Amino acid sequence: MSASAPPLPAHSLVQVMRDGSAQAIARAIAEEVPLSIEYGGIAYAVMMVTPADLEDYVLGFSLSEQLITTPADIIALEITALGKAWIARVTLRDALMHGIFERARMRVSEGSCGLCGLENLEQVMRPLPVLDTKPTGDTKAIFAALDSLPSHQPLTQATGAAHAAAFCNAQGDIHLAREDIGRHNALDKLVGAMSRAEIDPAGGFILLTARCSYELIEKAILARCPMLVTISAPSTLAIERARAHGLSLISLARADSVLVAHDPYGLFASSV
């Protein structure tokens, strides 16, 4: 299911047609606001997000950044609006704060790509676990999920300016979906929601309405989800990272076909 979000105010715009005619229209516009994330009073990141499901986002961001390993590592979380901006104050277990001191940095980015502001380029190719779980789901499940995804995208339906991340079971039923103006943010929100709901990622696959960059590959691997399906094509580094770490990767998922980028168990391309 999709999380509920407050109704979006309509903005007055002008629509110009190909024949030169024009008309005034009222259209909902997706929000994009800065969210400052602090751990124990230490400023760690400033991210541009859609202000919905922010608790899920902070939890998923913390997991993706490998600052925590379980929701129980967060002792307290306070999210406050400050004018047009938001601030998330996170209190972690004392034993985890040493890692915050070492990695703390202030950054402003378009999405939680995990790259902006890194002081050491070696962190781009950070060590990742190797997945050893055989995915569940097949092409029938992927097509079923694609068919039902629009009904889990209220923000996209209203604005045409959001990405969605959905967790689907082996049959392609969508159990959770989250949206954000940033594709990385949408996935972090989903990971946080799954962790909060104690959903086992091994029981299905993640579907993203996004270009498949290597950062999304890493987030899926760190979430221990054995298969990632994306609407758009992958980058070369995304495929390399998926192959190196055992992630089944399906891309260019369309109503009539999918592109198999990595299939370590021969579930999709065994006949090729």
SVG drawing of the C-alpha trace seen along z (x, -y; Angstrom):
<svg xmlns="http://www.w3.org/2000/svg" viewBox="-8 -31 48 54">
<polyline fill="none" stroke="black" stroke-width="0.4" points="0.0,0.0 1.0,-3.6 1.4,-5.9 -1.1,-8.7 0.1,-12.2 -1.6,-15.6 -3.4,-17.1 -1.3,-19.2 -2.4,-22.8 -3.1,-23.7 -0.9,-26.2 -2.0,-28.5 -0.1,-27.7 -0.6,-28.3 -0.7,-25.3 0.3,-26.1 -0.8,-23.7 1.1,-22.8 -1.3,-24.9 -0.4,-28.0 -3.6,-28.1 -3.2,-28.6 -5.3,-28.1 -5.0,-28.7 -4.9,-25.6 -4.6,-24.6 -2.2,-21.8 -0.7,-20.2 3.1,-20.6 5.4,-18.2 7.1,-19.7 10.9,-19.8 12.3,-21.0 15.6,-20.7 15.8,-18.2 18.7,-18.6 19.6,-15.3 21.5,-15.5 22.8,-12.6 23.4,-13.4 23.4,-17.1 26.0,-16.6 25.0,-17.9 25.4,-15.0 23.6,-15.8 21.1,-18.2 19.0,-16.4 16.3,-17.6 13.2,-15.6 9.4,-15.5 8.1,-16.1 6.1,-12.9 7.0,-9.7 10.0,-11.4 10.4,-9.0 10.6,-6.2 13.2,-8.2 15.4,-9.0 15.4,-5.3 16.1,-4.1 18.8,-6.7 20.5,-5.7 20.4,-2.0 21.7,-2.8 24.5,-5.0 25.4,-2.0 25.1,-4.2 22.7,-1.7 21.8,2.0 18.3,2.1 15.5,-0.4 16.3,0.3 19.6,-1.5 17.6,-4.7 16.7,-5.7 14.7,-8.8 13.7,-10.6 12.2,-14.1 11.2,-15.7 10.3,-19.4 9.3,-21.9 11.3,-25.1 9.6,-27.5 10.1,-25.9 12.7,-23.5 12.7,-20.5 15.1,-19.1 15.4,-15.5 17.1,-15.1 18.2,-11.5 19.5,-10.0 21.5,-6.8 22.8,-4.3 26.0,-5.7 28.2,-3.0 27.3,-4.2 28.3,-7.8 32.0,-7.2 31.2,-6.4 29.2,-9.6 32.1,-11.7 34.3,-10.0 32.0,-10.4 30.0,-13.5 29.8,-16.0 27.4,-18.7 26.1,-18.2 23.4,-19.5 22.4,-17.2 19.5,-16.5 18.8,-13.1 20.3,-10.7 22.9,-9.3 25.4,-8.8 28.1,-10.4 27.8,-14.2 30.2,-15.5 32.4,-12.4 35.9,-13.4 37.5,-10.1 36.7,-8.7 37.5,-5.3 34.2,-5.4 32.4,-5.3 33.5,-1.7 32.8,-0.8 32.7,2.9 29.3,4.6 28.0,7.9 27.5,10.6 23.9,11.8 23.4,15.5 19.6,15.7 17.8,17.0 15.2,14.4 11.5,15.2 9.4,13.9 9.4,14.3 8.5,12.3 4.8,12.8 5.2,11.3 7.1,8.3 4.5,7.6 1.8,7.9 3.6,5.4 4.1,3.0 0.3,3.2 -0.6,2.3 2.1,-0.2 0.1,-3.3 -2.5,-2.7 0.3,-3.1 1.5,-6.4 -0.9,-9.2 1.8,-11.8 2.9,-10.9 -0.7,-10.9 -1.2,-14.4 2.0,-16.0 3.8,-13.9 7.0,-14.7 7.8,-11.9 9.5,-8.5 8.2,-5.4 9.8,-2.5 7.7,0.6 8.3,3.9 6.6,6.8 6.0,10.4 6.8,13.4 3.4,13.1 4.0,9.4 1.6,8.1 2.8,4.7 3.0,4.8 4.6,1.3 5.2,-1.7 6.8,-5.1 7.2,-8.2 9.5,-11.1 10.8,-13.7 14.2,-11.9 14.6,-8.3 17.2,-7.6 14.9,-9.2 12.0,-7.0 14.1,-3.9 15.3,-5.0 11.8,-5.6 10.8,-2.1 13.7,-0.5 12.8,-2.4 9.2,-1.3 10.1,2.3 12.4,2.3 9.8,0.8 7.2,3.3 9.8,6.2 9.3,7.3 11.9,9.8 13.4,8.5 14.3,12.0 10.6,12.7 10.2,10.6 11.8,7.9 12.0,4.1 10.5,2.2 11.8,-1.3 10.5,-4.0 14.0,-5.2 17.2,-5.0 19.3,-2.3 22.4,-4.0 25.0,-2.2 23.8,-4.0 20.4,-2.2 22.2,1.1 24.1,0.5 21.0,-0.4 19.2,2.7 22.2,4.9 22.5,3.3 18.8,3.9 19.5,7.6 16.9,7.7 17.9,10.4 16.3,8.7 16.0,5.2 13.7,4.2 13.9,0.8 11.9,-1.0 14.9,-2.5 18.3,-1.3 21.3,-0.6 24.7,-2.2 27.8,-0.1 28.9,-0.5 25.4,0.5 25.7,3.8 29.3,4.4 28.2,3.8 25.2,6.1 27.3,8.9 30.0,8.5 27.6,8.8 25.0,11.4 22.1,9.0 19.6,10.1 19.1,7.0 16.2,6.6 15.9,3.2 13.9,1.5 10.8,3.1 8.0,2.3 4.5,3.7 5.7,6.0 9.3,6.8 12.1,6.6 15.9,6.5 17.9,9.0 21.1,7.4 22.2,10.0 20.6,13.3 22.9,15.4 20.3,18.2 19.2,18.5 15.6,17.6 14.9,15.4 17.5,16.0 18.1,19.8 17.0,20.3 19.4,17.7"/>
</svg>
